[in-house]
Amino acid sequence: MNCLTSAQITVTASNPVVSISYTEPTTKANGQALTNLAKTTIYQDVGKGLFKYKEIKATNPRGGGTIREKIPFNLKPEESLQATICITATDTNGHEG
């Protein structure tokens, strides 16, 4: 799995839920129109490597749907951490990128 785009955030005990929003891709890596999107996958990393948080079925095989999710983190009082969130797309042939 190769995560080309990611975002780094600081998560605190006073605000332990991260809200994300993204648009499913509509083109393949080679620029051709996407016709077989199966799912997107949200990964998170809190310093121990990427962990699959959730798979979300594609809204349309051509992509373009808007996805909104909330990712909770378990933190002790006054704890904070740096988290990386990464989203990938997978086609019906199992190619993830």
N, CA, C and O atoms as a GROMACS GRO file, in nm:
protein
  388
    1MET      N    1   0.085  -0.117   0.000
    1MET     CA    2   0.000   0.000   0.000
    1MET      C    3   0.089   0.123   0.000
    1MET      O    4   0.184   0.132   0.078
    2ASN      N    5   0.059   0.216  -0.088
    2ASN     CA    6   0.137   0.337  -0.101
    2ASN      C    7   0.046   0.457  -0.077
    2ASN      O    8  -0.052   0.476  -0.148
    3CYS      N    9   0.080   0.536   0.022
    3CYS     CA   10  -0.002   0.651   0.057
    3CYS      C   11   0.068   0.777   0.009
    3CYS      O   12   0.161   0.825   0.074
    4LEU      N   13   0.024   0.830  -0.103
    4LEU     CA   14   0.089   0.947  -0.161
    4LEU      C   15   0.045   1.078  -0.097
    4LEU      O   16   0.122   1.174  -0.094
    5THR      N   17  -0.076   1.083  -0.045
    5THR     CA   18  -0.128   1.205   0.014
    5THR      C   19  -0.168   1.176   0.158
    5THR      O   20  -0.238   1.079   0.186
    6SER      N   21  -0.124   1.261   0.248
    6SER     CA   22  -0.159   1.244   0.388
    6SER      C   23  -0.165   1.380   0.455
    6SER      O   24  -0.118   1.480   0.401
    7ALA      N   25  -0.223   1.382   0.574
    7ALA     CA   26  -0.230   1.504   0.654
    7ALA      C   27  -0.185   1.473   0.794
    7ALA      O   28  -0.219   1.368   0.849
    8GLN      N   29  -0.108   1.563   0.853
    8GLN     CA   30  -0.064   1.546   0.991
    8GLN      C   31  -0.143   1.642   1.079
    8GLN      O   32  -0.163   1.759   1.044
    9ILE      N   33  -0.186   1.592   1.194
    9ILE     CA   34  -0.266   1.673   1.286
    9ILE      C   35  -0.222   1.646   1.429
    9ILE      O   36  -0.164   1.542   1.460
   10THR      N   37  -0.249   1.743   1.515
   10THR     CA   38  -0.227   1.725   1.657
   10THR      C   39  -0.362   1.695   1.721
   10THR      O   40  -0.458   1.770   1.703
   11VAL      N   41  -0.368   1.586   1.795
   11VAL     CA   42  -0.491   1.545   1.864
   11VAL      C   43  -0.468   1.564   2.013
   11VAL      O   44  -0.364   1.525   2.066
   12THR      N   45  -0.564   1.624   2.081
   12THR     CA   46  -0.553   1.648   2.224
   12THR      C   47  -0.668   1.581   2.299
   12THR      O   48  -0.771   1.549   2.241
   13ALA      N   49  -0.647   1.561   2.429
   13ALA     CA   50  -0.751   1.499   2.512
   13ALA      C   51  -0.877   1.586   2.515
   13ALA      O   52  -0.987   1.533   2.528
   14SER      N   53  -0.861   1.717   2.505
   14SER     CA   54  -0.978   1.804   2.506
   14SER      C   55  -1.052   1.804   2.373
   14SER      O   56  -1.168   1.847   2.367
   15ASN      N   57  -0.989   1.756   2.267
   15ASN     CA   58  -1.052   1.746   2.135
   15ASN      C   59  -1.003   1.617   2.069
   15ASN      O   60  -0.925   1.622   1.974
   16PRO      N   61  -1.050   1.499   2.118
   16PRO     CA   62  -0.996   1.372   2.072
   16PRO      C   63  -1.059   1.315   1.945
   16PRO      O   64  -1.030   1.201   1.908
   17VAL      N   65  -1.145   1.391   1.878
   17VAL     CA   66  -1.210   1.342   1.757
   17VAL      C   67  -1.170   1.432   1.639
   17VAL      O   68  -1.181   1.554   1.646
   18VAL      N   69  -1.123   1.368   1.533
   18VAL     CA   70  -1.083   1.440   1.412
   18VAL      C   71  -1.191   1.421   1.307
   18VAL      O   72  -1.229   1.307   1.277
   19SER      N   73  -1.239   1.530   1.251
   19SER     CA   74  -1.337   1.524   1.141
   19SER      C   75  -1.261   1.539   1.010
   19SER      O   76  -1.182   1.631   0.993
   20ILE      N   77  -1.288   1.447   0.917
   20ILE     CA   78  -1.225   1.457   0.785
   20ILE      C   79  -1.332   1.457   0.678
   20ILE      O   80  -1.442   1.406   0.697
   21SER      N   81  -1.298   1.514   0.566
   21SER     CA   82  -1.386   1.518   0.450
   21SER      C   83  -1.297   1.509   0.326
   21SER      O   84  -1.195   1.578   0.317
   22TYR      N   85  -1.337   1.425   0.231
   22TYR     CA   86  -1.261   1.415   0.107
   22TYR      C   87  -1.354   1.375  -0.007
   22TYR      O   88  -1.464   1.325   0.016
   23THR      N   89  -1.309   1.398  -0.127
   23THR     CA   90  -1.382   1.361  -0.247
   23THR      C   91  -1.315   1.240  -0.310
   23THR      O   92  -1.193   1.238  -0.328
   24GLU      N   93  -1.394   1.140  -0.343
   24GLU     CA   94  -1.338   1.021  -0.408
   24GLU      C   95  -1.273   1.062  -0.540
   24GLU      O   96  -1.319   1.156  -0.605
   25PRO      N   97  -1.166   0.992  -0.580
   25PRO     CA   98  -1.102   1.024  -0.708
   25PRO      C   99  -1.195   0.993  -0.825
   25PRO      O  100  -1.283   0.908  -0.814
   26THR      N  101  -1.173   1.062  -0.935
   26THR     CA  102  -1.249   1.038  -1.057
   26THR      C  103  -1.160   0.995  -1.173
   26THR      O  104  -1.208   0.962  -1.282
   27THR      N  105  -1.028   0.996  -1.149
   27THR     CA  106  -0.933   0.952  -1.252
   27THR      C  107  -0.834   0.854  -1.193
   27THR      O  108  -0.807   0.856  -1.073
   28LYS      N  109  -0.781   0.770  -1.279
   28LYS     CA  110  -0.676   0.676  -1.240
   28LYS      C  111  -0.543   0.752  -1.232
   28LYS      O  112  -0.536   0.869  -1.271
   29ALA      N  113  -0.440   0.687  -1.183
   29ALA     CA  114  -0.308   0.750  -1.172
   29ALA      C  115  -0.255   0.793  -1.310
   29ALA      O  116  -0.177   0.888  -1.319
   30ASN      N  117  -0.297   0.724  -1.416
   30ASN     CA  118  -0.251   0.758  -1.550
   30ASN      C  119  -0.334   0.867  -1.616
   30ASN      O  120  -0.312   0.901  -1.732
   31GLY      N  121  -0.433   0.923  -1.543
   31GLY     CA  122  -0.514   1.032  -1.595
   31GLY      C  123  -0.642   0.988  -1.665
   31GLY      O  124  -0.726   1.073  -1.697
   32GLN      N  125  -0.659   0.859  -1.689
   32GLN     CA  126  -0.780   0.810  -1.753
   32GLN      C  127  -0.897   0.815  -1.655
   32GLN      O  128  -0.878   0.810  -1.534
   33ALA      N  129  -1.018   0.826  -1.709
   33ALA     CA  130  -1.138   0.829  -1.625
   33ALA      C  131  -1.151   0.699  -1.546
   33ALA      O  132  -1.128   0.590  -1.598
   34LEU      N  133  -1.187   0.713  -1.421
   34LEU     CA  134  -1.207   0.598  -1.333
   34LEU      C  135  -1.346   0.542  -1.357
   34LEU      O  136  -1.445   0.616  -1.358
   35THR      N  137  -1.355   0.410  -1.377
   35THR     CA  138  -1.485   0.347  -1.404
   35THR      C  139  -1.513   0.230  -1.310
   35THR      O  140  -1.620   0.169  -1.317
   36ASN      N  141  -1.416   0.199  -1.222
   36ASN     CA  142  -1.433   0.081  -1.138
   36ASN      C  143  -1.384   0.102  -0.995
   36ASN      O  144  -1.317   0.016  -0.938
   37LEU      N  145  -1.418   0.215  -0.937
   37LEU     CA  146  -1.380   0.241  -0.798
   37LEU      C  147  -1.462   0.149  -0.708
   37LEU      O  148  -1.585   0.144  -0.717
   38ALA      N  149  -1.395   0.076  -0.620
   38ALA     CA  150  -1.462  -0.016  -0.528
   38ALA      C  151  -1.479   0.046  -0.390
   38ALA      O  152  -1.585   0.035  -0.328
   39LYS      N  153  -1.371   0.114  -0.341
   39LYS     CA  154  -1.375   0.166  -0.205
   39LYS      C  155  -1.262   0.266  -0.184
   39LYS      O  156  -1.169   0.276  -0.263
   40THR      N  157  -1.275   0.339  -0.075
   40THR     CA  158  -1.163   0.416  -0.023
   40THR      C  159  -1.133   0.362   0.116
   40THR      O  160  -1.220   0.305   0.182
   41THR      N  161  -1.009   0.380   0.159
   41THR     CA  162  -0.968   0.330   0.289
   41THR      C  163  -0.899   0.443   0.366
   41THR      O  164  -0.813   0.513   0.313
   42ILE      N  165  -0.940   0.458   0.491
   42ILE     CA  166  -0.879   0.558   0.578
   42ILE      C  167  -0.778   0.487   0.667
   42ILE      O  168  -0.810   0.388   0.733
   43TYR      N  169  -0.655   0.537   0.667
   43TYR     CA  170  -0.550   0.486   0.753
   43TYR      C  171  -0.510   0.595   0.852
   43TYR      O  172  -0.523   0.714   0.823
   44GLN      N  173  -0.462   0.553   0.968
   44GLN     CA  174  -0.408   0.648   1.064
   44GLN      C  175  -0.276   0.596   1.118
   44GLN      O  176  -0.253   0.475   1.123
   45ASP      N  177  -0.190   0.687   1.157
   45ASP     CA  178  -0.060   0.652   1.214
   45ASP      C  179  -0.035   0.746   1.331
   45ASP      O  180  -0.034   0.868   1.315
   46VAL      N  181  -0.014   0.689   1.448
   46VAL     CA  182   0.018   0.768   1.567
   46VAL      C  183   0.161   0.737   1.613
   46VAL      O  184   0.191   0.742   1.732
   47GLY      N  185   0.247   0.704   1.516
   47GLY     CA  186   0.386   0.676   1.546
   47GLY      C  187   0.423   0.530   1.549
   47GLY      O  188   0.537   0.494   1.578
   48LYS      N  189   0.327   0.444   1.519
   48LYS     CA  190   0.352   0.299   1.522
   48LYS      C  191   0.331   0.235   1.385
   48LYS      O  192   0.320   0.113   1.375
   49GLY      N  193   0.323   0.317   1.280
   49GLY     CA  194   0.297   0.266   1.146
   49GLY      C  195   0.150   0.282   1.110
   49GLY      O  196   0.066   0.302   1.197
   50LEU      N  197   0.121   0.272   0.981
   50LEU     CA  198  -0.016   0.289   0.935
   50LEU      C  199  -0.106   0.177   0.984
   50LEU      O  200  -0.070   0.060   0.979
   51PHE      N  201  -0.223   0.215   1.030
   51PHE     CA  202  -0.325   0.123   1.079
   51PHE      C  203  -0.453   0.151   1.000
   51PHE      O  204  -0.495   0.266   0.990
   52LYS      N  205  -0.514   0.046   0.945
   52LYS     CA  206  -0.639   0.064   0.870
   52LYS      C  207  -0.750   0.098   0.968
   52LYS      O  208  -0.786   0.017   1.053
   53TYR      N  209  -0.805   0.218   0.953
   53TYR     CA  210  -0.915   0.260   1.040
   53TYR      C  211  -1.050   0.215   0.986
   53TYR      O  212  -1.132   0.159   1.059
   54LYS      N  213  -1.075   0.241   0.855
   54LYS     CA  214  -1.206   0.209   0.801
   54LYS      C  215  -1.202   0.201   0.649
   54LYS      O  216  -1.134   0.280   0.583
   55GLU      N  217  -1.277   0.105   0.594
   55GLU     CA  218  -1.299   0.097   0.449
   55GLU      C  219  -1.440   0.149   0.421
   55GLU      O  220  -1.534   0.118   0.494
   56ILE      N  221  -1.452   0.227   0.315
   56ILE     CA  222  -1.581   0.286   0.280
   56ILE      C  223  -1.613   0.252   0.135
   56ILE      O  224  -1.538   0.286   0.044
   57LYS      N  225  -1.725   0.185   0.115
   57LYS     CA  226  -1.767   0.147  -0.020
   57LYS      C  227  -1.784   0.271  -0.106
   57LYS      O  228  -1.832   0.374  -0.059
   58ALA      N  229  -1.743   0.261  -0.232
   58ALA     CA  230  -1.752   0.374  -0.324
   58ALA      C  231  -1.898   0.417  -0.343
   58ALA      O  232  -1.988   0.334  -0.348
   59THR      N  233  -1.918   0.546  -0.353
   59THR     CA  234  -2.053   0.597  -0.377
   59THR      C  235  -2.096   0.575  -0.521
   59THR      O  236  -2.215   0.574  -0.552
   60ASN      N  237  -1.996   0.556  -0.611
   60ASN     CA  238  -2.021   0.540  -0.753
   60ASN      C  239  -1.895   0.478  -0.813
   60ASN      O  240  -1.785   0.514  -0.772
   61PRO      N  241  -1.906   0.386  -0.909
   61PRO     CA  242  -1.786   0.329  -0.970
   61PRO      C  243  -1.697   0.434  -1.038
   61PRO      O  244  -1.578   0.410  -1.060
   62ARG      N  245  -1.753   0.549  -1.071
   62ARG     CA  246  -1.676   0.657  -1.134
   62ARG      C  247  -1.619   0.754  -1.031
   62ARG      O  248  -1.551   0.851  -1.067
   63GLY      N  249  -1.645   0.730  -0.903
   63GLY     CA  250  -1.593   0.816  -0.797
   63GLY      C  251  -1.666   0.949  -0.792
   63GLY      O  252  -1.775   0.964  -0.848
   64GLY      N  253  -1.606   1.045  -0.724
   64GLY     CA  254  -1.661   1.180  -0.717
   64GLY      C  255  -1.747   1.208  -0.595
   64GLY      O  256  -1.784   1.323  -0.572
   65GLY      N  257  -1.780   1.106  -0.517
   65GLY     CA  258  -1.863   1.127  -0.398
   65GLY      C  259  -1.785   1.195  -0.287
   65GLY      O  260  -1.663   1.182  -0.277
   66THR      N  261  -1.857   1.268  -0.203
   66THR     CA  262  -1.795   1.332  -0.086
   66THR      C  263  -1.812   1.243   0.035
   66THR      O  264  -1.923   1.197   0.065
   67ILE      N  265  -1.704   1.218   0.104
   67ILE     CA  266  -1.702   1.132   0.221
   67ILE      C  267  -1.669   1.218   0.343
   67ILE      O  268  -1.576   1.298   0.341
   68ARG      N  269  -1.747   1.201   0.449
   68ARG     CA  270  -1.722   1.270   0.575
   68ARG      C  271  -1.717   1.164   0.687
   68ARG      O  272  -1.807   1.081   0.698
   69GLU      N  273  -1.614   1.169   0.766
   69GLU     CA  274  -1.596   1.074   0.875
   69GLU      C  275  -1.539   1.144   0.998
   69GLU      O  276  -1.475   1.249   0.988
   70LYS      N  277  -1.565   1.084   1.113
   70LYS     CA  278  -1.506   1.130   1.238
   70LYS      C  279  -1.420   1.016   1.292
   70LYS      O  280  -1.464   0.902   1.302
   71ILE      N  281  -1.295   1.050   1.328
   71ILE     CA  282  -1.202   0.950   1.377
   71ILE      C  283  -1.172   0.981   1.524
   71ILE      O  284  -1.109   1.083   1.554
   72PRO      N  285  -1.216   0.894   1.616
   72PRO     CA  286  -1.189   0.918   1.758
   72PRO      C  287  -1.053   0.859   1.799
   72PRO      O  288  -1.009   0.758   1.746
   73PHE      N  289  -0.990   0.926   1.893
   73PHE     CA  290  -0.864   0.878   1.950
   73PHE      C  291  -0.882   0.864   2.100
   73PHE      O  292  -0.947   0.948   2.162
   74ASN      N  293  -0.826   0.760   2.159
   74ASN     CA  294  -0.832   0.739   2.304
   74ASN      C  295  -0.708   0.801   2.367
   74ASN      O  296  -0.596   0.753   2.348
   75LEU      N  297  -0.729   0.908   2.443
   75LEU     CA  298  -0.618   0.977   2.507
   75LEU      C  299  -0.644   0.991   2.656
   75LEU      O  300  -0.758   1.003   2.700
   76LYS      N  301  -0.536   0.991   2.732
   76LYS     CA  302  -0.546   1.016   2.876
   76LYS      C  303  -0.562   1.168   2.896
   76LYS      O  304  -0.526   1.245   2.808
   77PRO      N  305  -0.613   1.210   3.011
   77PRO     CA  306  -0.628   1.353   3.038
   77PRO      C  307  -0.496   1.428   3.014
   77PRO      O  308  -0.389   1.386   3.058
   78GLU      N  309  -0.507   1.538   2.944
   78GLU     CA  310  -0.396   1.628   2.912
   78GLU      C  311  -0.292   1.567   2.818
   78GLU      O  312  -0.186   1.625   2.797
   79GLU      N  313  -0.322   1.452   2.761
   79GLU     CA  314  -0.232   1.391   2.663
   79GLU      C  315  -0.258   1.450   2.526
   79GLU      O  316  -0.370   1.493   2.496
   80SER      N  317  -0.155   1.454   2.442
   80SER     CA  318  -0.171   1.493   2.302
   80SER      C  319  -0.079   1.405   2.218
   80SER      O  320   0.016   1.346   2.270
   81LEU      N  321  -0.108   1.397   2.090
   81LEU     CA  322  -0.024   1.319   2.001
   81LEU      C  323  -0.032   1.374   1.860
   81LEU      O  324  -0.126   1.444   1.824
   82GLN      N  325   0.068   1.341   1.782
   82GLN     CA  326   0.070   1.374   1.640
   82GLN      C  327   0.015   1.253   1.564
   82GLN      O  328   0.062   1.141   1.584
   83ALA      N  329  -0.081   1.276   1.480
   83ALA     CA  330  -0.140   1.168   1.401
   83ALA      C  331  -0.129   1.202   1.253
   83ALA      O  332  -0.138   1.318   1.213
   84THR      N  333  -0.110   1.100   1.173
   84THR     CA  334  -0.112   1.114   1.028
   84THR      C  335  -0.234   1.039   0.977
   84THR      O  336  -0.256   0.924   1.013
   85ILE      N  337  -0.312   1.106   0.893
   85ILE     CA  338  -0.430   1.044   0.831
   85ILE      C  339  -0.401   1.030   0.683
   85ILE      O  340  -0.352   1.124   0.620
   86CYS      N  341  -0.431   0.916   0.628
   86CYS     CA  342  -0.402   0.885   0.488
   86CYS      C  343  -0.526   0.819   0.427
   86CYS      O  344  -0.591   0.736   0.491
   87ILE      N  345  -0.558   0.855   0.304
   87ILE     CA  346  -0.672   0.796   0.232
   87ILE      C  347  -0.620   0.732   0.103
   87ILE      O  348  -0.543   0.793   0.030
   88THR      N  349  -0.663   0.609   0.077
   88THR     CA  350  -0.630   0.544  -0.050
   88THR      C  351  -0.760   0.506  -0.121
   88THR      O  352  -0.867   0.501  -0.061
   89ALA      N  353  -0.748   0.479  -0.249
   89ALA     CA  354  -0.861   0.432  -0.330
   89ALA      C  355  -0.824   0.296  -0.388
   89ALA      O  356  -0.710   0.273  -0.426
   90THR      N  357  -0.923   0.207  -0.396
   90THR     CA  358  -0.901   0.073  -0.449
   90THR      C  359  -1.005   0.045  -0.556
   90THR      O  360  -1.124   0.069  -0.536
   91ASP      N  361  -0.959  -0.007  -0.671
   91ASP     CA  362  -1.054  -0.040  -0.778
   91ASP      C  363  -1.103  -0.184  -0.762
   91ASP      O  364  -1.058  -0.257  -0.674
   92THR      N  365  -1.194  -0.223  -0.847
   92THR     CA  366  -1.254  -0.357  -0.837
   92THR      C  367  -1.155  -0.469  -0.870
   92THR      O  368  -1.184  -0.586  -0.844
   93ASN      N  369  -1.039  -0.434  -0.925
   93ASN     CA  370  -0.934  -0.532  -0.951
   93ASN      C  371  -0.838  -0.546  -0.833
   93ASN      O  372  -0.743  -0.624  -0.838
   94GLY      N  373  -0.863  -0.469  -0.726
   94GLY     CA  374  -0.780  -0.477  -0.608
   94GLY      C  375  -0.658  -0.387  -0.607
   94GLY      O  376  -0.574  -0.398  -0.518
   95HIS      N  377  -0.646  -0.299  -0.706
   95HIS     CA  378  -0.532  -0.206  -0.712
   95HIS      C  379  -0.559  -0.089  -0.619
   95HIS      O  380  -0.655  -0.015  -0.636
   96GLU      N  381  -0.471  -0.074  -0.520
   96GLU     CA  382  -0.487   0.033  -0.421
   96GLU      C  383  -0.378   0.137  -0.444
   96GLU      O  384  -0.262   0.103  -0.469
   97GLY      N  385  -0.417   0.261  -0.435
   97GLY     CA  386  -0.317   0.368  -0.453
   97GLY      C  387  -0.367   0.500  -0.405
   97GLY      O  388  -0.295   0.600  -0.413
   0.00000   0.00000   0.00000
